[in-house]
């Protein structure tokens, strides 16, 4: 099964290991509401800090993608990781509501700078035939680290919130050491002859395929994010305990970690876009069926469905975006995709609750089924154009030389 990843270069495995280390420390954000309560922040005040956290998620990817292209992959990752560690300390020590909000924005902004640069460096290191496996490996690392962090976070919080911040800062600095010691510097600022990418995100906005794909990817990501806000509401409305939600989260984490390499191995013989379409439809239908689930086993069945779809889809959007990016705009293409993820999640978390409460749960679940399926089919309709672009002799095609580690 793991032989699917066997041909990947050393850089891909270093990013894989570093991402796991980094995500092991993803323990502050899930418990941030509880920490704020321990600091005397009221329920009415907490949204200011959480909103600042969301705002950082929108800023960080754009800055990270631009910096990856203009300054370099490795320097951008280092700034993001060290900035994340610093922000953890500032958030823990912040004396009041305003400083807590500023520290939260810095935390999410710095943390989300890393992924676009890592994605660009991954694209530099692998050829077009390896991108699907490479980005699946990257996505798998995120899920492995996050799954373990979910268990670790509960243990640490029970022994003191300061441990959450210490572990998160330590894992960020550990990844920074890995980046500094083992990763190549990347080629930020490199220009291809005849390149017209410019200095900003105009290169992405002028790309008709990206203009079509990003809203479709964003719709799918927003629907997936409903599992964070509307699934808990549905479980609560059925009179089930919070422990049921914990079981669902654990089940999802285990299934994705176990199934993703299996799915890649089994489906690698098929083109990636049909696999993405099938997996995305499975996610949409699985989440929509939450509306007819009313007990522990029924909810578990829906989680199995959308977790299987997630395992099928994992890494494919990033690989598609990597295949479309000009050589000197890889960071910005990954930054635009990560920004779309931030917008989708922010929208789902902020709007999902309101729609669930005002329009009724059925509106949310029908939207999941219809919009999710339509978005997946929309990506499928673009498959011929994406294939032609990937086959074209552009600077983005083929493996790029990777500079030696500094």
SVG drawing of the C-alpha trace seen along z (x, -y; Angstrom):
<svg xmlns="http://www.w3.org/2000/svg" viewBox="-36 -46 60 48">
<polyline fill="none" stroke="black" stroke-width="0.4" points="0.0,0.0 2.7,-2.5 4.6,-1.6 2.4,-4.2 4.6,-6.8 7.9,-5.0 9.0,-7.0 8.7,-10.4 11.8,-12.5 13.5,-13.2 12.0,-16.7 8.4,-15.3 9.2,-13.0 10.9,-15.8 7.8,-17.9 5.6,-14.9 7.6,-14.4 7.8,-18.1 4.0,-18.5 3.2,-15.6 5.5,-17.2 3.9,-20.6 0.3,-19.3 0.9,-17.3 0.9,-20.7 -2.4,-21.7 -3.9,-21.8 -4.6,-25.4 -7.3,-26.3 -9.7,-23.5 -9.6,-24.5 -9.4,-28.2 -12.9,-28.9 -12.3,-27.0 -9.0,-28.9 -10.8,-32.3 -13.4,-31.3 -10.7,-30.5 -9.3,-34.1 -12.7,-35.6 -13.6,-36.4 -17.4,-36.3 -19.4,-34.5 -20.3,-37.9 -16.6,-38.8 -15.2,-35.5 -16.4,-36.2 -14.0,-39.1 -11.0,-36.8 -12.4,-34.0 -13.2,-36.5 -9.6,-37.7 -8.4,-34.1 -10.6,-33.7 -9.2,-36.9 -5.7,-35.7 -6.7,-32.6 -7.6,-34.8 -4.5,-36.9 -1.8,-34.3 -2.2,-32.2 -2.1,-35.2 1.1,-36.6 2.6,-33.1 2.0,-32.4 3.4,-35.8 6.4,-35.5 7.1,-32.0 7.5,-33.2 9.3,-36.5 11.4,-35.7 11.7,-32.0 10.0,-28.8 12.2,-28.1 12.4,-31.6 8.6,-31.9 8.1,-28.6 10.7,-29.7 9.0,-33.1 5.6,-31.4 6.8,-28.7 8.8,-31.0 6.0,-33.6 3.5,-30.9 5.7,-30.0 6.0,-33.7 2.3,-34.2 1.5,-31.3 3.5,-33.0 1.8,-36.3 -1.7,-34.8 -1.0,-33.0 0.4,-36.2 -2.0,-38.7 -3.5,-40.9 -6.8,-41.9 -9.4,-41.4 -7.7,-43.6 -4.3,-42.0 -5.8,-38.5 -7.5,-39.4 -4.3,-40.7 -2.3,-37.7 -5.0,-35.4 -4.8,-37.1 -1.0,-36.9 -1.2,-33.2 -3.5,-32.1 -1.8,-34.5 1.7,-33.1 0.5,-29.5 -1.3,-29.7 1.8,-31.2 3.5,-27.8 1.2,-25.6 1.4,-27.6 5.2,-27.7 5.4,-24.0 3.0,-23.2 5.2,-25.3 8.3,-23.5 6.6,-20.2 5.7,-21.1 9.3,-22.1 10.5,-18.8 8.2,-16.4 7.3,-15.8 3.7,-16.0 3.2,-12.2 4.0,-12.3 2.0,-15.4 -1.1,-13.4 0.8,-11.1 2.9,-13.9 -0.1,-16.1 -1.9,-13.1 1.1,-12.4 1.0,-16.0 -2.8,-15.8 -2.2,-12.5 0.4,-14.1 -2.0,-16.8 -4.6,-14.2 -2.2,-12.0 -0.9,-14.9 -4.4,-16.3 -5.8,-13.0 -3.0,-12.5 -3.3,-16.2 -7.0,-15.7 -6.2,-13.1 -3.1,-14.9 -5.0,-18.2 -7.6,-16.8 -4.9,-15.3 -2.8,-18.5 -5.8,-20.8 -6.7,-18.7 -3.2,-19.4 -3.0,-23.1 -3.7,-25.3 -0.1,-26.5 0.9,-23.0 -1.2,-23.5 0.7,-26.7 4.1,-25.2 3.5,-22.1 2.2,-24.1 5.2,-26.5 7.7,-23.6 6.3,-21.7 6.4,-24.8 10.0,-25.4 10.9,-21.7 9.5,-22.0 11.5,-25.2 14.7,-23.3 13.7,-20.5 13.1,-23.2 16.4,-24.9 18.5,-21.8 17.0,-19.5 14.9,-21.3 16.2,-23.0 15.9,-26.8 13.4,-26.8 13.7,-29.3 11.6,-32.2 11.9,-35.1 12.8,-32.9 11.5,-34.1 10.9,-32.0 11.8,-33.6 8.8,-35.4 7.0,-35.1 4.1,-37.5 3.1,-36.5 3.7,-39.9 4.3,-40.7 1.0,-39.9 -2.1,-37.7 -3.2,-39.0 -1.6,-35.9 -4.2,-33.8 -7.1,-36.1 -6.2,-36.2 -6.3,-32.4 -9.8,-31.3 -9.3,-27.8 -8.5,-29.0 -11.4,-31.5 -13.7,-28.5 -12.1,-26.0 -11.6,-28.0 -15.4,-28.7 -16.1,-25.0 -13.4,-23.9 -14.6,-26.5 -18.1,-25.2 -16.9,-21.6 -14.7,-22.9 -17.5,-25.0 -19.8,-21.9 -17.1,-19.8 -16.7,-22.6 -20.4,-22.2 -19.2,-19.1 -17.6,-21.4 -20.7,-23.5 -23.9,-21.8 -23.1,-18.3 -22.7,-19.3 -26.0,-21.1 -27.8,-18.1 -26.3,-15.8 -27.4,-18.2 -30.9,-18.6 -31.3,-14.8 -30.6,-14.9 -27.3,-13.0 -24.4,-13.8 -21.2,-15.8 -19.4,-12.4 -21.2,-11.4 -19.6,-14.2 -16.2,-13.1 -16.9,-9.6 -17.7,-11.0 -14.6,-13.1 -12.4,-10.2 -14.1,-7.9 -13.5,-10.4 -9.8,-10.9 -9.2,-7.1 -10.9,-6.4 -9.1,-9.1 -5.7,-8.2 -6.3,-4.5 -8.1,-4.8 -6.2,-7.6 -3.2,-5.5 -5.5,-2.6 -7.6,-4.8 -4.6,-6.2 -3.2,-2.8 -6.5,-1.4 -7.5,-4.4 -4.1,-5.5 -4.8,-3.7 -7.8,-6.1 -7.5,-9.7 -7.5,-12.0 -10.4,-14.2 -13.0,-11.4 -11.7,-10.2 -12.2,-13.7 -15.7,-13.9 -16.7,-10.6 -15.2,-11.3 -16.7,-14.8 -20.2,-13.5 -19.7,-10.9 -18.7,-13.7 -21.7,-15.8 -24.2,-12.9 -22.7,-11.6 -23.0,-15.1 -26.5,-15.6 -27.6,-12.3 -26.9,-13.8 -30.4,-15.2 -32.0,-11.8 -29.7,-10.4 -31.1,-10.3 -29.0,-7.9 -25.3,-7.0 -25.1,-4.3 -26.9,-6.4 -24.5,-9.3 -21.6,-6.9 -22.9,-5.6 -22.9,-9.1 -19.4,-9.8 -18.1,-6.6 -19.5,-7.8 -18.0,-11.3 -14.8,-10.1 -14.4,-7.6 -15.0,-10.4 -12.5,-12.6 -9.9,-9.8 -10.5,-9.6 -10.3,-13.3 -7.3,-14.0 -4.5,-16.0 -6.2,-16.0 -7.2,-19.7 -3.7,-20.7 -2.2,-18.6 -4.6,-20.1 -3.7,-23.6 0.0,-22.7 -0.4,-21.4 -1.9,-24.7 0.6,-27.0 3.4,-28.7 6.8,-27.9 7.3,-31.3 3.8,-31.5 3.5,-28.2 3.4,-29.8 0.7,-32.3 -1.4,-29.5 -1.2,-27.5 -1.8,-30.6 -5.0,-31.3 -6.2,-27.8 -5.4,-28.0 -7.2,-31.4 -10.2,-29.8 -10.2,-27.1 -10.0,-29.9 -13.0,-31.8 -15.0,-28.6 -14.4,-27.6 -15.0,-31.1 -18.3,-31.3 -19.4,-27.9 -18.7,-28.6 -20.2,-32.1 -23.2,-31.5 -23.9,-27.8 -25.3,-28.3 -27.5,-31.2 -29.0,-29.2 -29.5,-26.1 -31.3,-28.2 -33.4,-30.5 -34.0,-28.3 -34.0,-25.0 -31.7,-22.0 -33.3,-20.7 -32.0,-23.8 -28.4,-23.0 -28.6,-19.3 -30.3,-19.8 -27.8,-22.5 -25.0,-20.0 -26.4,-17.4 -27.3,-19.7 -24.5,-22.2 -21.8,-19.6 -22.9,-17.4 -23.1,-20.3 -19.7,-21.6 -18.1,-18.2 -19.7,-17.8 -18.5,-21.2 -14.9,-20.2 -15.5,-17.1 -16.8,-19.2 -13.5,-21.1 -11.4,-17.9 -10.6,-18.2 -9.4,-21.7 -7.3,-20.8 -5.8,-17.8 -4.9,-20.0 -3.2,-22.5 -1.3,-19.9 -0.1,-18.4 1.0,-21.7 4.7,-22.5 4.6,-25.3 7.3,-26.2 5.0,-24.4 5.3,-21.0 7.9,-18.4 10.0,-18.1 12.0,-21.2 15.6,-20.9 15.8,-21.2 18.7,-23.2 20.9,-21.6 20.1,-22.3 21.9,-25.3"/>
</svg>
